[in-house]
């Protein structure tokens, strides 16, 4: 072979290695010479049972490392399975690069085998998509995708790689491409000083301010600056999503979502730092937040500013740099921060009360049979090392787990993001264990989600990745927690086969497995699983005894629309009657979203209460 001869697959593989890509996640197809070339260059390949799990693994790897997660799928059939991870990555702000093989462009519209167009199908889920039509631009597009994926806001990018992009060959040079000696420094914008001072003055004047830090704080690596500002101004602070733990939740100024009632709802000024305004927080609107609350918004990308809030100041810039500017501004304006002793004391009382209620709830449920998710969540969080990675993948489990977590560092918790998929955690556990070798990784998954992705436990075993999967097995799709059997009893499809022994299935493969039926078995099972050094599955017989409060407003609206409150099972009626005020507040919020307006008079009549109550 001539020394000046090369081909597209080699160019793609060598460019991935030159750009620092160390891991590739995917499922084989017939058109991946570039993956072979990357592996020849030193990349580690992780091959999965299902494309979606590969995508979720790459997403978790990206979140844990703050580097692009790279995955690959074959043509149309394999491509279709990657859509869920792409939406997941978009909602989690994760830099994911997906390479999709494709038929020869000359056969477009001629019904070739596995005809599919990822650049069209994935357009809504990605920052951008592109189809490489000239193999001499392979290196340019790979590099651009890897760089743009991490530019703020980070997110997924998809490249269609037709056969010609990998098979094209010759002595030609790559177009528009200059090999880099080192990775480029991505500029981080600071905020306009006038707007920074405006934000600082608002915080100094506020009596009951809060800081709420979101994903932007994590991606800009701003944990140290967040803590410094919170301590300087003595402002209670909560951290959300991947930034949870950026201010350790053991810190006296830290609070969690459970402290919103009785404390956070009384704030007069809320400073959102890299925090997207979404439905997860009801857009920070009344009645969840007080009508008079004002906001400060700090976002690196102006497109993430939410104009539906009464905003006292807006600063566009990297959260890390803007926080540093704010700290310097405070020190230039004041020798010391304002006295917020009363406000911080109110936080301390609320935290103590929340902890008391939480412990009391777990204590009451300890002997429940089957095991109550409150108990399972408490035992998991009490056991895990502070360096562990915890992955949520169960509506029932996440609801009862998240308030038990004490996050001590950013990236401690990997959640399901805005798109709320199920079955993602098996792949994510693989990606997290690859990114954080030697540390505990635990994924909690329901039996519904496990049915979607459980076979990739075999992938975990094949690569000897010792993550622990806790299976919340309630024999159903969501169990009682999502309320389906009570409010939609005619569906008749909520239950799975009873007491499926998933532990026995995966013991046959060679995983370490446990079967847990009582609360006092949970901790020993966790100890044995983590000590085994193997991928582990802990099958926990679990159930929820009451519908989640977060879902009751949905059932209220559904019940009202169908007009069948009196036809519901007695237990369903009682659940709605038990908390009419919460129902009314939730109904007011949902009315704006779903167009179903329930008045106080109508609600009172439905639940058998006086309207004034």
TORRODREN-713781 format. One line per 10 residues: number of its first residue (from 0); their letters; for each residue x, y, z of C-alpha. Coordinates in Angstrom, 2 decimals. Example, Ala and Ser with C-alpha at 12.3 -4.5 7.8 and 13.67 -1.06 7.14 Angstrom:
2
0> as> 12.30:-4.50:7.80; 13.67:-1.06:7.14;
END
This chain:
613
0> xxxxxxxxxx> 0.00:0.00:0.00; 1.31:3.44:-0.84; 2.33:5.52:2.21; 0.13:8.40:1.07; -2.96:6.19:0.75; -5.67:6.27:3.42; -9.41:5.79:3.71; -12.32:7.40:5.51; -12.69:4.80:8.24; -9.07:5.26:9.26;
10> xxxxxxxxxx> -9.39:9.03:9.24; -12.47:8.86:11.49; -10.82:6.45:13.92; -7.55:8.35:14.09; -9.36:11.64:14.61; -11.33:10.20:17.53; -8.07:9.12:19.17; -6.35:12.44:18.43; -9.25:14.24:20.09; -8.78:12.24:23.29;
20> xxxxxxxxxx> -11.70:9.80:22.96; -10.89:6.83:25.20; -14.19:4.89:25.26; -16.74:3.94:22.62; -20.22:2.59:23.42; -22.46:0.88:20.89; -23.78:-2.15:19.01; -21.96:-3.61:16.02; -23.12:-3.22:12.46; -21.57:-4.11:9.14;
30> xxxxxxxxxx> -20.29:-0.63:8.36; -17.90:0.33:11.15; -14.31:0.22:9.91; -13.82:3.53:11.76; -14.57:1.90:15.11; -12.01:-0.82:14.34; -9.44:1.86:13.55; -10.17:3.72:16.79; -9.73:0.50:18.75; -6.41:-0.09:16.96;
40> xxxxxxxxxx> -5.43:3.35:18.24; -6.20:2.45:21.86; -9.88:3.20:22.41; -11.80:0.78:24.64; -14.95:-0.59:23.04; -18.03:-1.46:25.13; -20.49:-3.53:23.11; -24.09:-3.73:24.36; -27.20:-5.87:23.99; -29.33:-2.86:23.03;
50> xxxxxxxxxx> -28.52:0.46:21.41; -30.45:2.47:23.97; -28.34:1.11:26.82; -25.21:2.06:24.89; -26.51:5.60:24.50; -27.38:5.87:28.18; -23.91:4.58:29.08; -22.27:7.25:26.92; -24.50:9.90:28.50; -23.55:8.89:32.05;
60> xxxxxxxxxx> -19.88:8.76:31.06; -20.21:12.29:29.66; -21.89:13.64:32.79; -19.32:12.04:35.08; -16.27:13.20:33.11; -17.51:16.48:31.57; -16.14:15.10:28.27; -18.05:13.93:25.19; -19.53:10.46:25.42; -19.22:8.79:22.03;
70> xxxxxxxxxx> -21.53:6.01:20.86; -22.24:4.34:17.54; -25.20:2.53:16.02; -25.89:0.74:12.78; -28.32:1.78:10.08; -32.05:2.49:10.37; -33.12:-0.28:12.77; -30.29:0.35:15.22; -30.57:4.07:14.68; -34.20:4.11:15.86;
80> xxxxxxxxxx> -33.21:2.68:19.23; -30.93:5.66:19.93; -33.68:8.29:20.01; -34.50:7.88:23.72; -30.89:8.41:24.90; -30.60:11.49:22.70; -33.65:13.11:24.29; -32.34:12.03:27.69; -28.98:13.72:26.97; -30.70:16.86:25.73;
90> xxxxxxxxxx> -32.73:17.12:28.93; -29.65:16.48:31.09; -27.34:18.87:29.17; -24.93:16.04:28.40; -22.34:16.19:25.58; -23.19:13.06:23.62; -21.87:12.37:20.08; -23.70:9.64:18.16; -22.27:8.19:14.95; -24.84:6.47:12.73;
100> xxxxxxxxxx> -23.84:4.30:9.77; -25.86:4.79:6.61; -26.42:3.42:3.11; -24.64:4.80:0.04; -26.05:8.30:-0.74; -26.51:7.28:-4.37; -29.25:4.90:-3.23; -31.39:7.54:-1.51; -35.06:6.87:-2.23; -34.31:3.57:-4.01;
110> xxxxxxxxxx> -35.33:1.36:-1.06; -31.90:0.13:-0.01; -31.69:-2.23:2.94; -32.13:-0.37:6.24; -32.82:2.99:4.65; -32.87:5.70:7.30; -31.88:9.32:7.73; -30.59:10.12:11.20; -30.02:13.77:10.33; -33.80:14.10:9.94;
120> xxxxxxxxxx> -35.00:11.72:12.64; -32.67:13.11:15.33; -32.95:16.80:14.43; -35.34:17.67:17.26; -33.31:15.83:19.89; -29.87:17.23:19.01; -28.01:20.53:19.00; -27.34:19.79:15.35; -27.05:16.85:12.97; -25.01:16.38:9.81;
130> xxxxxxxxxx> -24.57:13.84:7.03; -20.97:13.49:5.86; -21.05:13.34:2.06; -17.35:13.85:1.30; -14.91:11.51:3.07; -12.27:14.22:2.80; -14.22:16.21:5.45; -14.42:13.32:7.96; -11.84:14.76:10.35; -13.42:18.22:10.28;
140> xxxxxxxxxx> -16.90:16.98:11.19; -15.74:14.61:13.93; -13.70:17.36:15.58; -16.51:19.90:15.24; -19.03:17.48:16.78; -16.78:16.71:19.76; -16.09:20.40:20.40; -19.63:21.67:19.87; -21.10:18.97:22.13; -19.33:20.50:25.15;
150> xxxxxxxxxx> -19.91:24.16:24.23; -22.49:25.54:26.65; -25.19:24.42:26.87; -23.70:20.98:26.30; -25.88:18.51:24.46; -26.12:15.72:21.90; -24.94:15.81:18.28; -25.56:13.17:15.63; -23.42:12.42:12.59; -24.67:10.24:9.74;
160> xxxxxxxxxx> -21.70:8.34:8.32; -22.63:6.85:4.92; -20.61:4.01:3.41; -18.78:6.51:1.22; -17.59:8.47:4.28; -15.85:5.37:5.61; -14.93:3.60:2.38; -13.70:6.57:0.37; -9.96:6.18:-0.19; -6.97:7.76:-1.89;
170> xxxxxxxxxx> -4.02:10.07:-1.36; -6.24:13.16:-0.92; -5.78:15.46:2.06; -8.56:16.17:4.52; -10.39:19.42:3.77; -10.82:22.28:6.26; -8.78:20.42:8.87; -5.54:21.31:10.62; -4.27:18.71:13.13; -4.21:20.22:16.61;
180> xxxxxxxxxx> -1.20:20.02:18.92; -3.48:20.41:21.91; -7.14:20.77:22.75; -8.40:24.31:22.25; -9.42:26.46:25.19; -13.14:27.15:25.00; -13.80:30.81:25.91; -15.95:31.36:28.99; -17.82:34.70:28.97; -17.96:36.89:32.06;
190> xxxxxxxxxx> -21.03:38.95:32.92; -21.64:42.62:32.22; -20.27:44.39:35.34; -23.29:46.71:35.53; -25.69:43.78:35.61; -23.49:41.91:38.09; -23.64:44.90:40.46; -27.41:45.11:39.98; -27.73:41.49:41.07; -25.45:41.98:44.06;
200> xxxxxxxxxx> -27.35:45.07:45.24; -30.62:43.12:45.06; -29.13:40.30:47.17; -27.74:42.75:49.72; -31.13:44.43:50.13; -33.15:41.24:50.35; -34.32:40.02:53.76; -34.93:36.38:52.86; -32.88:35.50:49.77; -32.14:32.04:48.39;
210> xxxxxxxxxx> -29.57:30.69:45.93; -30.68:27.85:43.66; -27.87:26.30:41.61; -28.51:24.06:38.62; -26.68:22.19:35.87; -24.82:25.29:34.69; -22.90:25.39:37.97; -21.77:21.80:37.38; -20.72:22.29:33.77; -18.79:25.49:34.56;
220> xxxxxxxxxx> -17.12:23.84:37.59; -18.35:26.59:39.93; -18.79:24.68:43.21; -16.05:26.62:45.05; -17.43:30.00:43.96; -20.98:29.01:44.89; -19.92:28.11:48.42; -17.87:31.28:48.81; -20.77:33.54:47.80; -23.28:31.67:49.99;
230> xxxxxxxxxx> -21.02:31.97:53.03; -20.10:35.59:52.31; -23.75:36.69:52.13; -25.14:34.03:54.49; -27.71:32.92:51.93; -29.44:29.52:52.21; -28.64:27.51:49.10; -30.06:24.49:47.34; -28.44:22.62:44.47; -30.36:20.73:41.82;
240> xxxxxxxxxx> -29.90:18.07:39.18; -26.26:17.23:38.38; -25.13:20.21:40.49; -26.70:18.66:43.57; -24.01:18.57:46.25; -21.99:21.48:44.79; -22.67:22.98:48.21; -22.55:19.85:50.38; -25.94:19.18:51.92; -24.20:18.81:55.28;
250> xxxxxxxxxx> -23.39:22.53:55.17; -25.42:24.73:57.56; -26.60:26.91:54.66; -27.69:24.00:52.45; -31.28:22.89:52.08; -33.11:20.37:49.90; -36.46:20.40:48.12; -38.11:18.95:51.22; -37.49:22.30:52.96; -39.54:24.27:50.46;
260> xxxxxxxxxx> -42.72:24.06:52.54; -42.26:26.04:55.73; -39.07:27.75:54.62; -38.21:28.34:50.97; -41.76:29.43:50.12; -41.17:32.51:52.29; -38.23:33.80:50.23; -38.49:37.35:48.92; -35.67:36.98:46.35; -34.45:33.83:44.58;
270> xxxxxxxxxx> -31.18:33.84:42.64; -31.16:31.14:39.95; -27.59:30.24:38.96; -27.28:28.02:35.91; -30.72:26.70:36.81; -33.11:26.01:33.96; -36.71:26.99:34.63; -38.82:23.94:33.76; -41.90:21.97:34.79; -39.76:20.13:37.37;
280> xxxxxxxxxx> -40.07:23.25:39.55; -43.46:24.34:38.23; -41.66:27.18:36.45; -41.20:28.84:39.88; -44.73:30.20:39.58; -47.50:30.56:42.20; -48.95:28.83:44.08; -45.85:26.67:44.50; -43.80:29.85:45.00; -45.12:33.00:46.63;
290> xxxxxxxxxx> -46.69:35.53:44.27; -44.41:38.36:45.49; -41.12:36.52:45.02; -38.62:38.22:42.71; -35.81:36.49:40.86; -32.26:36.95:39.64; -31.26:34.82:36.66; -27.66:33.90:35.82; -27.26:31.84:32.66; -24.33:31.29:30.32;
300> xxxxxxxxxx> -26.63:31.08:27.31; -29.19:33.89:26.87; -31.61:31.38:25.33; -31.97:29.78:28.77; -33.25:32.98:30.40; -36.90:32.46:31.36; -38.93:35.57:30.71; -41.99:34.34:32.59; -40.55:35.41:35.97; -40.51:38.81:37.72;
310> xxxxxxxxxx> -36.75:39.29:37.42; -34.80:41.90:39.38; -31.55:41.29:37.48; -30.33:39.15:34.58; -26.67:38.27:34.00; -25.45:36.34:30.97; -22.12:34.64:31.54; -20.35:31.55:32.80; -21.70:30.82:36.32; -18.16:30.33:37.61;
320> xxxxxxxxxx> -16.95:33.69:36.32; -20.15:35.55:37.24; -20.05:34.18:40.79; -16.44:35.35:41.10; -17.48:38.78:39.84; -20.29:38.87:42.40; -17.94:37.92:45.24; -15.53:40.69:44.25; -18.40:43.15:43.92; -19.75:42.33:47.40;
330> xxxxxxxxxx> -16.32:42.86:48.91; -15.93:46.19:47.14; -19.33:47.39:48.40; -19.34:46.04:51.94; -16.75:44.94:54.50; -19.05:42.18:55.64; -22.29:40.63:54.51; -25.71:41.47:55.96; -26.90:39.93:59.21; -29.26:37.10:58.27;
340> xxxxxxxxxx> -29.25:35.27:61.58; -33.04:35.03:61.79; -33.37:33.66:58.25; -30.61:31.08:58.76; -32.12:30.04:62.09; -35.45:29.47:60.35; -33.61:27.21:57.90; -32.04:25.25:60.77; -35.43:24.70:62.40; -36.97:23.59:59.12;
350> xxxxxxxxxx> -34.10:21.19:58.40; -34.45:19.66:61.85; -38.19:19.24:61.40; -37.76:17.68:57.95; -35.19:15.24:59.33; -37.49:14.35:62.22; -40.45:13.71:59.93; -38.31:11.67:57.57; -36.92:9.48:60.34; -40.36:9.05:61.85;
360> xxxxxxxxxx> -41.83:8.02:58.51; -39.12:5.41:57.98; -39.54:4.14:61.54; -43.30:3.70:61.07; -42.77:1.79:57.83; -39.89:-0.42:59.01; -41.93:-3.60:59.50; -44.15:-3.13:56.45; -44.62:-6.17:54.26; -43.72:-6.01:51.44;
370> xxxxxxxxxx> -40.88:-3.56:52.17; -41.91:0.07:51.86; -39.78:2.17:49.43; -39.21:4.69:52.25; -37.27:2.04:54.14; -35.34:0.88:51.08; -34.33:4.45:50.22; -33.20:5.16:53.77; -31.08:2.01:53.97; -29.44:2.66:50.59;
380> xxxxxxxxxx> -28.48:6.22:51.50; -27.29:5.26:54.97; -25.02:2.58:53.49; -23.42:4.29:50.50; -19.97:5.86:50.67; -19.89:9.67:50.16; -17.93:9.08:46.92; -20.66:6.84:45.47; -22.63:7.61:42.31; -26.39:7.17:42.69;
390> xxxxxxxxxx> -28.59:6.73:39.61; -32.38:7.19:39.68; -34.50:4.96:37.46; -37.83:4.23:39.08; -40.73:6.59:39.62; -41.69:4.85:42.83; -38.11:4.42:43.97; -36.91:7.91:43.03; -39.81:9.57:44.84; -38.94:7.81:48.09;
400> xxxxxxxxxx> -35.16:7.87:47.60; -34.32:11.45:46.69; -35.26:13.00:50.03; -32.98:10.53:51.86; -29.90:11.48:49.83; -27.28:13.72:51.45; -25.27:14.85:48.41; -21.75:15.96:49.31; -20.29:16.71:45.89; -21.55:17.70:42.45;
410> xxxxxxxxxx> -22.29:14.76:40.20; -23.23:12.67:43.24; -26.69:11.98:41.76; -27.43:11.21:38.11; -31.14:11.68:37.53; -33.45:10.97:34.61; -33.54:14.56:33.39; -36.49:16.29:31.84; -37.54:13.38:29.64; -37.95:10.93:32.54;
420> xxxxxxxxxx> -37.09:7.72:30.75; -37.30:4.27:32.30; -34.73:1.51:31.94; -31.83:3.91:31.44; -29.93:3.08:34.62; -28.38:-0.23:33.53; -26.52:1.53:30.72; -25.83:4.55:32.91; -24.34:2.36:35.64; -21.94:0.96:33.05;
430> xxxxxxxxxx> -20.95:4.43:31.85; -20.54:5.74:35.42; -18.40:2.78:36.45; -16.18:3.26:33.37; -15.83:6.96:34.23; -15.30:6.43:37.97; -13.45:3.13:38.37; -13.02:1.92:41.92; -15.93:3.95:43.29; -19.33:2.68:44.32;
440> xxxxxxxxxx> -22.01:2.93:41.63; -25.59:2.07:42.54; -28.61:2.22:40.26; -32.13:1.86:41.61; -34.55:0.57:38.98; -38.15:-0.69:38.98; -39.22:-4.01:37.53; -40.95:-2.13:34.69; -37.72:-0.42:33.64; -35.73:-3.57:34.24;
450> xxxxxxxxxx> -37.87:-5.34:31.66; -36.68:-2.79:29.09; -32.95:-3.09:29.68; -32.15:-5.91:32.09; -30.18:-7.98:29.58; -27.41:-5.41:29.59; -26.53:-6.78:33.02; -24.73:-9.33:30.81; -22.77:-6.44:29.27; -21.82:-5.29:32.74;
460> xxxxxxxxxx> -20.65:-8.80:33.59; -18.73:-9.22:30.33; -16.62:-6.16:31.10; -16.41:-6.96:34.84; -17.86:-3.61:35.91; -18.91:-4.02:39.57; -21.95:-1.74:39.71; -24.87:-2.66:41.98; -28.43:-2.61:40.64; -31.19:-2.48:43.26;
470> xxxxxxxxxx> -34.40:-3.77:41.69; -37.52:-2.36:43.31; -39.83:-5.24:42.45; -43.49:-4.49:43.05; -44.87:-6.83:40.39; -46.32:-4.00:38.38; -45.92:-1.05:36.09; -45.53:1.67:38.68; -47.34:-0.19:41.46; -49.68:1.65:43.74;
480> xxxxxxxxxx> -47.42:4.70:43.78; -48.51:5.95:40.37; -52.11:5.25:41.30; -53.06:3.58:38.04; -54.94:0.58:39.47; -57.03:2.89:41.67; -57.88:5.62:39.17; -57.89:3.55:35.95; -59.01:0.13:37.17; -60.46:-0.87:33.80;
490> xxxxxxxxxx> -57.07:-0.79:32.09; -56.32:-4.18:33.63; -52.67:-3.97:32.57; -50.87:-2.64:35.61; -49.68:-5.96:37.04; -46.75:-8.17:36.00; -46.35:-11.81:36.92; -46.03:-12.00:40.71; -42.65:-12.41:42.43; -40.52:-12.91:39.34;
500> xxxxxxxxxx> -37.13:-14.14:40.56; -34.88:-11.90:38.52; -32.09:-12.71:40.96; -32.13:-16.37:39.93; -32.05:-15.44:36.24; -28.93:-13.34:36.55; -27.23:-15.64:39.03; -27.22:-18.12:36.15; -25.21:-15.63:34.10; -22.64:-15.24:36.86;
510> xxxxxxxxxx> -23.73:-11.98:38.49; -23.79:-11.69:42.26; -27.46:-11.65:43.26; -29.53:-11.18:46.40; -33.22:-11.69:47.21; -34.51:-9.34:49.92; -37.91:-9.58:51.58; -37.44:-7.82:54.96; -35.93:-4.48:55.95; -33.15:-5.96:58.06;
520> xxxxxxxxxx> -31.86:-7.87:55.01; -31.18:-4.73:52.96; -27.88:-3.60:54.44; -26.23:-7.06:54.53; -27.27:-7.53:50.89; -25.64:-4.22:49.95; -22.46:-5.15:51.82; -22.17:-8.54:50.13; -22.92:-7.05:46.71; -20.28:-4.34:46.87;
530> xxxxxxxxxx> -17.75:-6.72:48.39; -18.30:-9.31:45.65; -16.40:-7.32:43.03; -19.02:-8.43:40.49; -21.98:-6.78:38.82; -24.75:-7.33:41.34; -28.53:-7.46:41.26; -30.49:-7.07:44.51; -34.10:-8.13:43.95; -36.16:-6.37:46.64;
540> xxxxxxxxxx> -39.80:-7.29:47.24; -41.22:-3.84:47.59; -44.49:-1.94:47.47; -45.88:1.53:47.95; -48.95:1.81:50.12; -50.17:5.23:49.00; -50.28:7.11:45.76; -47.51:9.68:45.36; -48.64:13.18:46.34; -46.97:14.43:43.19;
550> xxxxxxxxxx> -49.41:12.42:41.08; -52.60:13.02:43.03; -53.24:16.34:41.22; -53.12:14.49:37.90; -55.68:11.98:39.10; -57.79:14.83:40.45; -57.90:16.45:37.01; -58.55:13.11:35.31; -61.34:12.35:37.77; -62.87:15.77:37.26;
560> xxxxxxxxxx> -62.77:15.51:33.47; -64.38:12.07:33.51; -66.87:13.07:36.21; -66.68:9.70:37.91; -65.51:10.51:41.44; -68.36:8.51:42.96; -67.47:5.50:40.80; -63.88:5.30:42.02; -62.85:2.68:44.59; -63.36:3.88:48.16;
570> xxxxxxxxxx> -59.59:4.00:48.70; -59.11:6.31:45.72; -61.83:8.66:46.97; -60.25:8.74:50.41; -56.82:9.63:49.00; -58.29:12.68:47.28; -60.32:13.70:50.33; -57.34:13.47:52.66; -55.62:16.62:51.40; -58.09:18.98:49.72;
580> xxxxxxxxxx> -55.93:22.10:50.22; -52.97:20.48:48.49; -55.36:19.37:45.78; -56.68:22.90:45.35; -53.20:24.42:45.07; -52.16:21.75:42.59; -55.38:22.13:40.61; -54.73:25.87:40.28; -51.27:25.16:38.85; -52.47:22.42:36.52;
590> xxxxxxxxxx> -55.36:24.55:35.27; -52.85:26.82:33.53; -51.10:23.83:31.97; -53.91:21.40:31.11; -56.82:23.76:30.68; -58.90:21.95:33.30; -60.08:24.49:35.83; -61.49:23.14:39.11; -62.98:25.82:41.36; -62.85:25.71:45.14;
600> xxxxxxxxxx> -66.62:25.15:45.22; -66.43:22.21:42.82; -63.48:20.68:44.63; -65.21:21.04:48.00; -68.29:19.29:46.67; -66.18:16.49:45.19; -64.27:15.71:48.38; -67.10:16.39:50.81; -65.59:19.45:52.53; -66.88:22.94:53.20;
610> xxx> -65.55:25.43:50.68; -63.97:27.59:53.40; -61.98:24.54:54.56;
END
